Amino acid sequence: MSANGKPQSGYGIIYGGGAIGLMGAVADEALKHNGVVTGIIPRFMVDVEWEHKDVEDMIHVETMHKRKELMVQGSSGILALPGGTGTLEELFEVMSLKKLGQYPHPIVVLNTNGYYDGMLQQTRKMVEEQFMRPIHNEMWTIVERPEDVVAAIERATPWDEDAIRFAGV
């Protein structure tokens, strides 16, 4: 935190609203430092008590689809931490939106200990097999260390709605 109480990076967090896993730990740390945290969680996850009780700005929605929609709409960048199928599904959806010129903001993938190496190999294969253009592998930035995330967001290649011009293969 800076002396004026704002996050040092200038960024807040919009995430899925859970108390467990890596994002729960990120939310805990941000809250500990008076960071701005917004959670968006489907009611069925609240019912099984996955909701982070310390996040005051919590939005309850009916579906996973609405959760993703609101997270993307409210964001000025995406950070993918190592995760499971939900993380991959959310990441590929926002990558698809960016490819189509519908999401202009940075996407940063934290590839800790090579976690995303297989995914990156697959996206290179998509280019080799001509299911994507080479420029589409420039839609995101890969970092190895958490401390490199903010700089990656700030250095991200500009992308805009004109991307639709070269979205097709």
N, C-alpha and C positions, 0 to 999 in steps of 0.2 A: 504494500500500500504506500501511496505517496503521502506527503504531509497534509494534503487537502482531503484525504479520505477516499479518493478515487483509485481504482485499480491502477497499478503502475503501467500495465500494458494498455490501458484504456478499453479493454474488452471485458464484457460480461460473459456469462455462460447460459446457454439455452440447451437443455438436455432432457432426456426421457423421464426424469423425476424419481428415479430409483435410489435406494439407500445402499445397495450392495454393488459389488464389482468395481471396476476401475472408475467408472463415472461417478459412482457413489463416493469413492475416495476423493476424486477431483472436487466434487461438490463440498465435501467435508472441509477440504483444505481451503477452498475459496471462501467458504463461510467463516472459517477460523480467522481469515485475514480481511473480513468485512467486504468480500467480493459480492458482486451482483450476480445472483443465481436465479434462473427461472426454470422450473420443472414443468413438463407437459406429460401427463400420465393417463393412460386409459383406466376407466373405472374398474375393470376386471383385475388390474394390477393392484389397485388400492384395496380391493376386496381380499386379496391374498397377502396384504400387508407389505408390499414392496415399496410403498411410497416413502420418500425421505421426509421424515417428520420435522426436520429443522429448516427446510426450504419454505420460506413464507410465501413466495410468489409461485404458487403451484396451480396449474390449470388442469382441470379434469375434463377429459374428452371421452367419447364413446368408443372410438376405434383406433387401432394402430395407424390406419391410413390418415386419420385426422391429426394424430400426434405428429407423424412425419411431416404432413403438410404445414402445420403451424411452426414446427421447429425450423423447417427450411425457409418459410416466409419471414420469420423473425430474425434470421441469422445474417451476418455479414461475412461469414466464412464457416467452413466445415473442418473439423478435426476428427479424424478416425484413429482411435486408439486400438490396440489389439482387442479383438472381441470375437463373438460367435456369429451365428447365422444372421441374427438381427442387425448386427453391425455391418456385415457384408451387404445385406439387402438394402440398408439405408445408404451406404456408401455408393453402391452401384446405381441406385435410383437418382441420387444427386449428380453422379457422373453422367448419367443419361440426360438429365435436365441440362447440365452444362454443355454437353455435346450438342444439344438442340438449341442452344442460345437462351435457355430459360432460367439459368442460374449463373450470373456473371462473377460471383464471388470466389475467393480462394478455397481450394480444397487441399488440406494437408494430411498426409498419411504418416503416422508415427510408426516406423518400421523397426521397433525395438527388437534386437537380437534376430533380425531377419524374418520377423513374424509374417510380413506381407510379401516375402520373396516369391512365393508360389503365385499369388495374385498378379504380381508384376510380370512374372514370366508369362502368365496367361494373357495379359493385355498386350504384351509384345507379340505373342502368337496371333492374337486377333488382327494386329497390323500385318504380320507376315502373310496371313491367310486372306487379307484384304477385307476383313469385316470392320475395320476401322482404318482411318488414315493415320500416318505417323504423327501429325499434329495433335491428334486426340490423346496421345500419351504425354502431352504437355499440359493437360487440363488440371493436373494436380502436382503437388510438390511432395517429395519423399524426404523425411528427416529421420535420423537414427536416434536422436536424443531429445527428451522433452524440452530442454533449454533452448533448442533451435526452432521451436514451433512459432513463436511470435515473429521472429525475423523472417521465417518462411512465409507467413501470412502477409507481411509487409512487402516482400519482394515478389509476390506471386505475379505471374504473367497476366496482363490484362486480357479479359475475355468479355465479349458482349453478344447482343442478340444477333449480330451478323454471323455468328458461328453457324447458324442454320444453313448458310450458303454452302458450307463444306461438310455438313453433317452426314450426308449420304456418301456412300462409298462409290 
